Amino acid sequence: MAVQQLSRAVLHAPAHPMAKPGFGKRSAPDQEPRRGRDFAHLPKREAVIAGYIDRLPDGADISIKTLARELDDFGQCAVGTALRRLSEAGHLRRVRRDVQDAEGARWVYRTYFTRTARPDAWWAAFLGGDVPQSGMADPAPAREPDARGRDALARLAHSHPRLALSGVECEALAGLAGDWFRRGATEAQLVRAVASMLPDPVRHPFGFVQNRLITKLPPVPPAPAQGRYVMECADCHAPGMPESLPGGVCRVCRSEPCVRRDDRLPADVVRGKAARLREALRTHKLRPAP
């Protein structure tokens, strides 16, 4: 039944209205290929609306009013509830982002959508400027920089006999070589910096390689320029940062009580502070006038 409703909804997709330039739907990166049961884990209504949004092009108007007008079977309340649940399931996030363009600095409202459900940590990294891997499966663990450095030095010794290093020496220099990879260098860049213009002979390969790893170490790359952004609650549109909007929904819309922290000082600390104040006042009163 859900598939029949979805196919009915998709008929409207080509004629769906577009939002103003810079607004509307934005597709999140690194999505898995489209399959027939992408939204089978969702309730029927949410699956139909998610499938409809998934097939819309970027820039399409996916506001509650527009979706309710285009989807005959759902009113604004139903669409609003569905969008909230899609956010809680990891398919959608609403944000305000600070952008610089020909019109100057301004806040742009964007709605990111993905058929691949993402956890909160993925959304926080993505909205912060990083583009993490798929949220449906754990990414393959990256090799440690020191291990990459050790292997690069071992290959260097084989390709440049004048820089022949023992296994112990490669291990000893692995940390210095790893610093190159921590700063974004490639193995080719490391090899080119260490092995270019070699003297003949290289009397002390270990010291020579060590010196070049240190003196030719590239600078720390600057942080990428990132615009400010504020996430919005998918239900009431209240602004907040990702950590305050788990599932893209604020505390009030999740019907969670406000838990106040007990910031009161312990009684013995309060008594000690009061005693010191009284002593200071008494000393001041007893001090003779000049």
C-alpha angles and dihedrals in degrees: 000000000000090000091052091051090046093053089049091051094047090061088074095049099091091053095044111130120251125231124236113288110284094022135082131052120000119190115226115231131254098031122171117249116280114265134179094251100042092128101030089117090064129079114267097260094047091046092054094049093043091051091050093050091045091060095048118099122247111277094036116141106251099170117138094252094050095046091048090051093049097042106065096196098056134062128207094270092052093047092048092051091046093052090051091052091046088055092050089050091054100252101109143034130179118210142170111221129193109230136178117215141137089296092056129243114342143147115255122198113220136175116208118204133186131177086210107078113234132200122235092259091057092051092048091052094045095047090046091061102269122113105214126192125265116312093212095072135025110260119242108269113258117237116255114258092235091055090050089049093051092051092046091053091048091053090045091057091052096047095043110040092189087065095050109159129185122236090255091051092049088052091049092052095041093098093053091047089046089058088065092057092044087058093052100260122145126229090250090056091049093049093046092051095046101039103038119112095002117192117236111261110019099211098190110025095179095053092041094053092043092053094049093047088055102039097042097042107138119239123265106272113246119250112264116256108255131186121231118259137186122199119224129216107256090224110039099012092234109162123242146135121272094259091058093048108054108186088010091283127113126235094255093053090047087054091233118155119242108254111206119208116236099239095165117128118243115266095246091054091051092049091050093051091048092050092051091050092050090049091050092050092047092050091049092052093049094049109105118244115252 
